[in-house]
Amino acid sequence: ARKVHLEYTRKRQATHAPAPPPEPDSEETEEEYGCLERCMEGLTQDNRQLVLKYYQDERQMKIDHRRELAHQFGIGMNALRLRVFRIRAVLQKCVLECLQKGFPRNGSEDNAIA
């Protein structure tokens, strides 16, 4: 009976899929990407490369790639996750600060983050 119920709930969820989220405002997205790029430039070369490599690939390739990265650094998978988590936290804080100050649109560096 338990498996029948599980099958029923799975089928019901499949037919009642949630609506896709609304498209983000392109101007907002542009500001976010601009701030992210600026903050990425503020990272050390090693940290920037680590974050970029950590998030490349998908599914099994991603897992294998992360194992390879951990091996290259001579650390465990959990230590690698923690290192990337900390870098991501710094990036998130930087992006939020950048968005609050306002991303310069016309290439002016008046609002640049130090």
C-alpha positions as CSV (number, residue, x, y, z in Angstrom):
1,A,0.0,0.0,0.0
2,R,2.9,2.4,0.8
3,K,4.4,2.0,-2.7
4,V,1.0,2.5,-4.3
5,H,0.6,5.7,-2.4
6,L,4.1,6.9,-3.4
7,E,3.4,6.2,-7.0
8,Y,0.1,8.1,-6.8
9,T,1.8,11.1,-5.2
10,R,4.6,11.1,-7.8
11,K,2.1,11.0,-10.7
12,R,0.0,13.8,-9.1
13,Q,3.1,16.0,-8.6
14,A,4.1,15.4,-12.2
15,T,0.7,16.7,-13.5
16,H,0.7,19.6,-11.1
17,A,4.0,21.1,-11.9
18,P,4.6,24.6,-10.6
19,A,4.6,27.5,-13.1
20,P,8.1,28.7,-14.1
21,P,9.4,31.7,-12.3
22,P,8.9,35.1,-14.0
23,E,11.7,36.3,-16.2
24,P,14.1,38.6,-14.3
25,D,14.4,42.3,-15.4
26,S,17.2,42.4,-17.9
27,E,18.5,45.7,-16.5
28,E,18.6,44.1,-13.0
29,T,20.4,41.1,-14.3
30,E,22.9,43.2,-16.2
31,E,23.7,45.1,-12.9
32,E,24.1,41.8,-11.0
33,Y,26.5,40.4,-13.7
34,G,28.4,43.6,-13.8
35,C,28.8,43.5,-10.0
36,L,29.8,39.8,-10.1
37,E,32.4,40.4,-12.7
38,R,33.8,43.3,-10.7
39,C,33.9,41.2,-7.5
40,M,35.5,38.3,-9.3
41,E,38.3,40.6,-10.5
42,G,38.9,41.5,-6.8
43,L,39.6,37.9,-5.9
44,T,43.2,36.5,-6.0
45,Q,44.0,34.7,-9.2
46,D,44.0,31.3,-7.4
47,N,40.6,31.9,-5.8
48,R,39.1,33.1,-9.0
49,Q,40.4,30.0,-10.9
50,L,39.2,27.7,-8.1
51,V,35.6,29.1,-8.2
52,L,35.5,28.9,-12.0
53,K,36.8,25.4,-12.1
54,Y,34.6,24.2,-9.2
55,Y,31.4,25.2,-10.9
56,Q,32.2,23.8,-14.4
57,D,30.7,20.6,-15.8
58,E,27.5,18.9,-14.8
59,R,26.4,15.7,-13.1
60,Q,29.1,12.9,-12.9
61,M,31.6,15.0,-14.7
62,K,31.2,17.7,-12.0
63,I,31.8,15.2,-9.2
64,D,34.9,13.7,-11.0
65,H,36.2,17.2,-11.7
66,R,35.8,18.2,-8.0
67,R,37.7,15.1,-6.9
68,E,40.5,16.1,-9.2
69,L,40.6,19.6,-7.8
70,A,40.7,18.3,-4.3
71,H,43.6,16.0,-5.2
72,Q,45.4,18.9,-6.9
73,F,45.2,21.0,-3.8
74,G,46.1,18.0,-1.6
75,I,42.9,18.4,0.5
76,G,39.7,16.4,1.0
77,M,36.4,17.0,-0.7
78,N,34.9,18.6,2.4
79,A,37.8,21.0,2.7
80,L,37.4,21.9,-0.9
81,R,33.7,22.6,-0.4
82,L,34.5,24.7,2.6
83,R,37.1,26.7,0.7
84,V,34.7,27.4,-2.1
85,F,31.9,28.2,0.3
86,R,34.1,30.9,2.0
87,I,35.0,32.4,-1.4
88,R,31.4,32.4,-2.4
89,A,30.4,34.2,0.8
90,V,33.0,36.9,0.1
91,L,31.6,37.2,-3.5
92,Q,28.0,37.4,-2.3
93,K,28.8,40.2,0.2
94,C,30.8,42.1,-2.4
95,V,27.9,41.8,-5.0
96,L,25.3,42.9,-2.5
97,E,27.4,46.0,-1.5
98,C,28.0,46.8,-5.2
99,L,24.2,46.6,-5.9
100,Q,23.4,48.8,-2.9
101,K,26.0,51.4,-4.0
102,G,24.7,51.2,-7.6
103,F,26.6,49.7,-10.5
104,P,28.0,52.4,-12.8
105,R,26.3,52.1,-16.2
106,N,28.3,54.4,-18.5
107,G,31.7,53.0,-17.7
108,S,32.3,55.6,-15.1
109,E,34.2,54.3,-12.0
110,D,32.6,56.8,-9.5
111,N,30.8,54.0,-7.7
112,A,33.6,51.4,-7.9
113,I,34.2,49.0,-5.0
114,A,37.6,49.4,-3.5
